Amino acid sequence: MHLPTEPLALFWFRRDLRLEDNHALYRALESGHKVMAVFIFDQNILRPLSGGPDPRVQFIHQELRRLKKEMANWGSDLSVFHGDPLEVISELAEQMDVRALYANRDYEPYARKRDEAIHRYLEGKEIPFKGYKDHVVFDRSEVVKKDGKPYTVFSPYMRKWKEHLKEHPIVHWPSLDHLYDLLPMKPQALIPLEEMGFVPQEPAFPERVTQQKLLKDYHKTRDIPSVQGTSRLSLHLRFGTISIRQCAQMGEEHNEKWLNELIWRDFYQMIIYHFPRSVNQAFKPAYDAIEWEENEAHFTAWCEGRTGYPLVDAGMRELNATGFMHNRVRMVTASFLTKHLLIDWKRGERYFAAKLLDFELASNVGGWQWAASSGCDAAPYFRVFNPHLQLQKFDPKLEYVQKWIPEWGSSKYPEPIVDHKMARERVLARYQKALKK
């Protein structure tokens, strides 16, 4: 790569893979310097995933190709690297006249540690590292209690969030209007997936569209797994190929119930920032004393969708086959693992983390701790989903079940691996014992 000699600003794409309404990109383009855009395939994240196909890495690779084509229209390019981000950024800073690094904030523990290390390095070079809010509507401490402490219960947080929105309407960042300030560059080949240890595949990803018609009936269809009743935008929100601000505006205009789901997303991002220990520990410390079962046969049956509970099994088979699971079914399967099988929520969280296309640490941990009753604003421990009633309520015609369990109703479908009544009594006794300590 031919390195420029003129002063420039670096913009670092992370979980914001779009040119439109991109906050930090807009700030970089307004800096008065030409902007060199970079993306880094972080070897610290990718190394444990390599050795085969990974649909999420494939999705990122696909979106980087799109970005490179879009930037080529402006006579520029996206420079893509594979390595340790600190080493890549420090090498660029050594070789070029970098006046500032711009990026949108990431609140996950690893990302914060990584960014702090890069900040310390650049501070020593007198290069500012400028971070901006982009993948949430409201930042880590924008919606807090009167005493400045973070909310740990969703309902008051949601009310305050909506009040804050009235006082601070959504602002879109016109980054598209300033792309002429991208650094002129000749196109470079995108690093092949094979070079990073991944096998290419051709998975089908949900389209990056704004589904206003669907949102009109979202509140009626969101809990029915047999129909396309949800937006399927979670993958695009995860990697920032669509702006959260555009989505929130859609929610404001078309469906408040969908807006509430976006507020849950902000809530969990705020929680992981203020309580990073919740990634590996119960948010409510007393719940770490629960004595979990170590039944590998039960865990394997859950993973493979062979529990004998059709809604649970259909959900797990959908996840394994597609990398997606309907949100209602996510709650049912998570509750079943933690309450019926009494298996540690962290094992289920890790399995979902490995399988979900839209995996996002904050929401995944938050959802699993909710199901296990150990998290902030979680379901009370004595609330145990009845999988039979959930099936009757949300898939009464068995359309979802029959799609994913072809042997349903035959002798090939397994008997339930646990009895619901026994499982409910066992989990209540086990939780009560732990919480009395």
N, C-alpha and C positions, 0 to 999 in steps of 0.2 A: 504494500500500500504506500502510495506517495503521500508523505506527511506535509501538511501545510506549514508555512512559516509565519503567516500573519496571526495576530492575536485572535483568539476565538473563545467561545463558550461551549462547553460540553453539555449535551442533554442526554441523560441516561434513561432509556426506556426500561421499565421493569414490569409492573402489573397494570400498564396503561397503554396497550398496543393500538393506538389510534392517533391520527393527526388532528382530529376534530375535538374541540372543547377539551383540550388537554392543558391543565393549569400550568405545570412547570415548563412545558414546551413553550407556551405563550410567554411566560416570564423570560425564558432564555432568548426567544426571538425579539423581545423588547429590550434586551440588554445593551444594544448598541454594537454588539459583536456578531460576526457570522457564527452560525451554530452548527457544530458537528454532532450528529446524533449517533449514539452507540447502544448496542444491546449486548449483554454478557450472559452466555450460557454458564451459569454458576456451577462449577465442578463439585463444589461442596454439597450442593443439592442433588445434582444429577448422578454422581458416582454410585450411590446405593440403588438407583433406578435402572442403570445401564445393563446391557446383556441381552436385550430382546426388544420387542416393540413397546412403546409407551405412548398411548393416545394423547396424553397431555403435552408431551414434548413434541409430538407430531403436530398438534394444534398450534403450538407456539411457532414452530418452524413454518407452518403454512401461513400464519399471520405475518411473520417477518418477510416472507416473499411478497405478500400483498403490500406491506409498508415500503419495501424497496422499490416496487413498481410505482407506487404513488409518489415517492420522493424523486424518482427518476424524471417525472413530469416537471419537476422544478429544477432539474439540472444537478440534483444532489443524490445522495445515497445514504443508506443505513449501514454503518460499520458494525459487523457482528463478530464477537470474540467468544472463545471457550477457555475458561480458566478460573483462577481465583480473582474475584472482583477487585480486591485491594491491589493485587499485583498488576492487573490490567490497567486500572485507573492510575496507579503510580507510574507505570511505564509511559502512558500517554502524557502525563503531566511532566515527565522528564524530557520527552522528545518534542513536545510542542509548547507553544506559548498559550497555555490555558489560563484564562482570567477568572473563570468560575465554573463550578459543576452544578447543574440543576437536575433535580429529580423530585418525583412525587413521593410522599412519605409512605412507609410501610410500618405497621405496628406490631408485627410478629416478633417474638424474642430473637430468633436468629437474625432477622433483617435489621433489627435495632443494633445488635452487637456488631454486625458487619458494617453498618453505616457509621457507627461511632468510631470504629477503627479507621475507616476512610476519612472521616472528619478530622481525626487527630493527625493523620498523615498530611492532609491538605493544609491544615492549620499551620503546620511546620513550614510549608512552602508558601504561606500567605495567600492561599487560594481559597476563597469562600466556597462552602458546600451549602447550597440553598435548597431547602426542602419545602414542599407545598402540599396542601390538602387537595386530594383529587379522587381517591377511590371510596370516599365516604361523603355524605352530604354535610355532616357536622363532625368536626374534628374531635380528637381524644378528650378535650376538656372544655368544649364549647357548650355542652348540655350537661350541667352539673347541679347539685343541690345548692341551696342558698349559702351553705357554709363552704362551698367550693369542693366538697367531696363528691366522688362519682356515685351515681345511682347503681344499686344492685338489684332493684326490682323493676321490671319492664314497664308496667302500666304508668307509674308516675314519670318515668323517663320518657315514654311516648307522649304524654300530655305536655311535658316541658319542651320536647322536641318540636311538637306542632306549634306551640306558642313561639318558640324561637324562629320557626320558619316564617311566621307572620311578620315578625320584627326584622328578619333578615332574609328576604326573598332570594331564591336561587339565582346565582350569577353564572352565566356561561362565559367561557374564556375563548375569544375569537382567534384561536391559534391558526386556523386555516387562512385567515386574512394576512398573515405575516410570513408565509412560507418562502417568500422571496429572500428572506434573510438566512436561509439554510446555506451552509458552506457548499460552494460548487465542487462537485466530486464526480469522478468517473465511476460507473457501476462496477462493483466487485461481486465475484461469485459468492453465494451463500454457503457457509460451511455445511458439508453433507452430514446427515444424521449418522451415517455409518462411522464417520470420523470421530464422533463423540460416543460411540459404542451402542447405538440404537439401530434397530431393524426397522426400515420404513414400512408403512402399511397405508391403507386407504380407508380409514374409518369415516363414517358419516357423522358430521357435526351439525348441530342445529344452526339454522341460518341466523346471521346477525341482522335482525329486523326489529322494528318497533311494531308490536302486535296490538294495535289499539282496538280492533274489533274483538279480539279475544278478551282483552281486559274489561270490556263492557260487561261480560258475564262471569268474570273471574270469581267473584264471591259466591256464585252458584255452582261452579264447576271445579273449583280448586281442590276439593277433597275426593274427587272421583277418579281413581287411577286408570280406569278403562278408556277415558276420553282425553283428548288434548286440551285440558282445562287450565293448564298453567303456562306461563310465558316461555319457558325453556331458555330464558336469558341468563341463567345462573353461571353457565360456562363463560359467557361473554363478559359478565360483570366480574368474574374471578380474574380474568386476564385483561380486563379493561378495553376490550374491543368496542364497547359501547359505554357512553358516559353515564355515571350514576346520576348526574344532574338531569340529564334528559329523561331517565327512567323515573326519577322522583316527580318530574313535571308531568309525565304521563299519568302517574298515580294520582296526582292532585286533580288532573282534568278528567280522568276516566274511571278510577276505582280506588276508593280510600282503603279498601281491604288489601289491595296490592301494595299501596304506599306503606301500610303497616308492616308488611313483610320486609320492605327496604329499611324500615326503622329498626326492626330486629337485627338486621345486618349491621347497621351503625352501632347498635347496642353491644353486640358481641365484639366488634372491633374495639370499642371503648373498654370493655371488660378485659380483653387480652392485653391491652396496653397497661392498664392500671393494676392488673392482677396476673402477671405472666406465669406465676406458679400454678395457675389453674390448668395449664396445659398438661401437667403431669400429676397434679394432686387435686383432691376434691376441693371445690370452692368452699364448701362447708367442711372444715377439717375433721369433724366428728365422723364423717362418712368414710374416712380413710381406715376406720377401725372395722369396717364390714368384713366378715370372713367369706370370701368368694369361693365358689366351687372351682375345682381344677379338673373338670370332666372334658377331656380332649375329644371324646366321641361326640358329645353334645355340641361342642364348639364347631367341629368339622361338619356336623349335620346342619347347623345354622348357616355356616359359610356356603354350603353347597345347596341349600334350599331343600332339605330332606327332613324337616322337623315334624311333619304330619299336620302342621297348621298351614292351610293353603294360602292365606294372605301373606304370612311370613315367607313362605317358600317362593311364592310368585315374585315377591319383592327382591329376594336375594338372587333369584335366577335372572331377573331383569338387570340387576346391578352387574352380575358377572358377565352377562352377554353384551351389555350396551354401555356400561359406565355411568348409567343414570338410574335413579330410583325416585319414584314419586314421593313428595314430601310427607304426605299422610302415611305412606307405607314405611318411610324412614322412621317415623315415630313408633309405629307398631313393631317393626323388626328390632329397633333398639330397646324398646321396653321388654320385648320377649327375651332378648339375650340377658339383660340385666335383672329382670324380675322373675321370669319363668325359669330360666336356666341358672340364675345367680352367678353369672360370669362377669368378671370385672369389666366395667365400661371402657377401660383403656384398651382392652383387646379389640372390642368392637370399633372403637374410634380409629385404631390403627388399620383395621381391615377396610373400613370405609375410605380412609386416607389413601390406601393403595389402589382402590378400585374406582372411586368417583372422579369423573371428568371434571366436575365443578368443585373439587375438594378445595376448601378454604379453611385453614386451621381454626380461626376464631369461631366460625359458625359450626364447624364439625364438633369441636370440643364443647361448645355451648349446648348444642343439640343433644350430645351424648350425656352430658352431665344433667341436662333437663330430664332426660329419660330415666337416668339412674337416681334422680331426686337429690343429687349431691351438689348441684350447681346453683347459681344465682337465679332466684325466681323460678325454681324448679317445681315440677309436679310433686305434691306431697308423697312421702314414701309409701303411704297406704293406698295411693291410687295406682292400681295395676290394670293396664289395658286387658280386656277380655278379647282375645283374637277372634273368637267366634262371633261376638257382637259387632266387632269392628268390620268383619267380613259381611255380616248381614246389613250393616248400615251403609257401607261404602262400595261394596261390590255384590249387591243382592242377586244379580243375574249371573254371577260368576264369569263375567266376560273377561276381566283381568286375569283371574285365576286360570281359566281355560287357555288363554293366550300363552301363558308361561309354563303351565303344567299340563302337557298333553296327556299324561297318564292319570290325570285327576278322575276319580270315580271308578278306577279299576283296581285290581289286586296288586298292581305294581306300585301304587302310591302308598308310602309308609304310614303306619299307625302313629299317632302322636307320641313323641319321645318323653313327654312329661304330661301328667294330668293337671289340668288347669286349677282345680280346687286345691290339690296338694301343693302345687307350685305357689299359689297365692298365700296359703297358710305358712309355707316355709319361708318365703321372703319377708313376710311381716314379722315372724319370730326372729329371723336373723337380723333384720334392721333394728328391731326393738332392743335386742341384746347389745348390739354395737353402740346404739345411741344412749344407752343407760350408763355406759362407762364414764 
